[in-house]
């Protein structure tokens, strides 16, 4: 029975891809690169539901943290990211996006191999300092979201309808919005004044962005 760790490498930098693939495949009893692709979109056709995979994603190419969520929609997939810069902010964002760990290319090769084994076993490769930073980030985001939900809860039904109408397009005139809501432009301006004060935005463009971010488009 083949018990070797199955690694899929995503890297669009040919020399780096060759080096990583050579390094991992040298661990003949432990792990192997079953595929090396230059785009995350190619991964889905390589996996099956009966096998666990470690996806090693190189962030130094054209595909960054935004690729992680799509990769996790696959079967038993665990993502480990690698980058040249020892950027703790980037590493934290990768973990928050769903990666099981982040490695700097400045680390010894033994660290990468150990991280692959840990991630394959269902563990996280995150040190204590990173864990504390990530937990603080989650706490801040939760607090910020709670504060915004409190603001949104203060909106009246008419104000929410006004926001939804504006969210249909940032370049629609106030007259068109008023007609869509069957109210006068004067009444619309009164609604907007109240909405701006409650949500802490300053204009229609800011309100449009706020509505998109917090799902006030319906």
N, C-alpha and C positions, 0 to 999 in steps of 0.2 A: 504494500500500500504506500502510495506516495504521500509523505507527510511534510514535504518541503513547503515553506511559505511562498505563496504566489504573489509576486510583485508586478504591478503594472506601472510603468514609468511614463509620466507625461512631461516631455521636455522638447522644446523646439530649438534648442541650441545643440547642434550636432556633436561637438567635441565634449560638452558636458554630459550629454546623453550617453555617449560611448564610454566615458569614464565611469559613470554611475553603474551602467549595465555591466561593465567588466568587473567592477568591485563586487557587486552583489552576486554575480554568477560565479565568482571565485569561491563563494561559500557553498560548495557543491552539495553538502549534506544538509544545509539549513534552509536555503532559500534560492529562488531563481526568478529572473525577470521573464515572465511569459510573453510580454509584449512591451514595446517601446513606441509610443505614439507622439505625434506633435500637436495634437488637438484633443481636448477633453471629450468632444463629440464622438470620437472613435471608440471610447471605452465601453459603451453599452453593449456593443456587439461581441465583446470579448469575455463577458462574465456570464455565469449561470448561478442559479439560486442554491445549488448544493455545495458551493465552494466559497471560502472566505478569501478576500483579496486585500492586500495593502496597496493602496494607490499612492505612489510617491510623486507629488506635484511640485515641479520646479517653478517658483514664483518669479524667477529672473527673466523669463521669456515674455511672450505676449499674453499669457493666460494667468491671471492672478486669483485673488481670494474669491472673486465673484463666481469662479467655476466650481467651488466646493459644494454648494447646495445641490447643483445638478448631478454631481458625481454621487452624492449620498442617496439619490433616488433609486440607485441600483440595488442589487441584491445585498449580500453580506460584504459590504464595502467599508473599509476604514481608510481615512485619508491622513497622510503624513506630509507636511509641506517642508520644503527646503529652499533656502535663499542665501545669497552671498552676504547681504548686510545683516549685521547683528542688531536688527531693528525690533525691539521688544513690542512696540506698538503694533507693527505688522504681524508679529507672531501671535499676539493676543487676539487681534482681529480674526486671524485664521482659525483659532480655537473657538472663538465665539460664533464663527460661521459654520462650525461643525467638524473641523479637523481634530484628530486625536493627539496631535502634537506638532511641534515646529522645531526644525533643526537649522542652525547656522552652518554654512559651508566652511566656516572657520574651525568647526569642531573636528576632533580626530575621527578617522573613519570608523573606529570601534564604537563611537557614540551613535553614529547613524545605524550601524548594524544592530546594536542593542535596542535602539528605538523601534526599528522595524519588528523585532521579535516581541517587544512589549505591546505595541499597537496591535499586532496580529493576535495576541492573547487576550485582547479586549481591554487593555489598560491604556492610560493616557501618559504621554511623554511630556509632562509639564512640571517644571520645578516649583518649589514652594513660593518663591517670589512671584512667578507668573500666576500661580493660583490665586494669590492674594490680590494681585492687580485685576484679574478677570472677575473675581467675586465683587470687588469694589465697583467695577464698571457695570456689572449686572445690577447692583444695588442702586447706583446712580440712575441708570436707565429706567429701572422700575419706579423709582421715586419721581422721575421726570414724567413718565407716562401717567402715573397716578395723579399728578398735578394737572396734566392736560385733560384727563378724563373728568376731573372736578370742574374745570372750566367749561367743558363741553356739556356737562350735566346742567349748567345754568342757562343754556340756550332754550328759547321757547320753540314750539313747533314751527311757527312762522319763520323764525330765524334759521332753523335747520333747513327748511324748504328754500329759503333764500340762498344759503350756502350751496345746497345741491344744484340749484339753478346756475349759480356762478361757476361751479365746478365743471359744468358741461363745456366750458370754453373760456379761456382767460381773455380773449379778444372780443367777446360779445359786448355790445353797447348796453348801457344802463336802461335805455328805452326798451330794447329787446327783452332784457331780463324782467323788467316791470310788466311788460305785456305777457310774458310767459307765466308770471305769477298772478296776473289779473289784478295788479295794484298800480298806483300812480308812482311816478319817479320820486316824488316827494316822500311817499311812504317807504319806498325802497331805500332812499338815503337815510331815513330814520332807522330802519332795520340795520343797515350797514354800520351806522355810528354805534349802535348798541353792540353789534357783533364784534367790531374792532376792539371796543373797550373790554368785553368779556374774555376774548381770546388773546389779547395782547398783540394783535397784528395792526399794520398801519395803512394798508391799502388793499385793493382788489387782488393784485398779484400775490401779495403775501397771504391773503385769505385763500386764494386758489391753491397755492402750495400747501398750506395748512390742511385744506380739505382733502387733498390727495394723500398726504402723509397719514392722516388719522381716520381715513375711510368715511368722510362726510359727503360722499358723492351721490348717495342714494336719497 
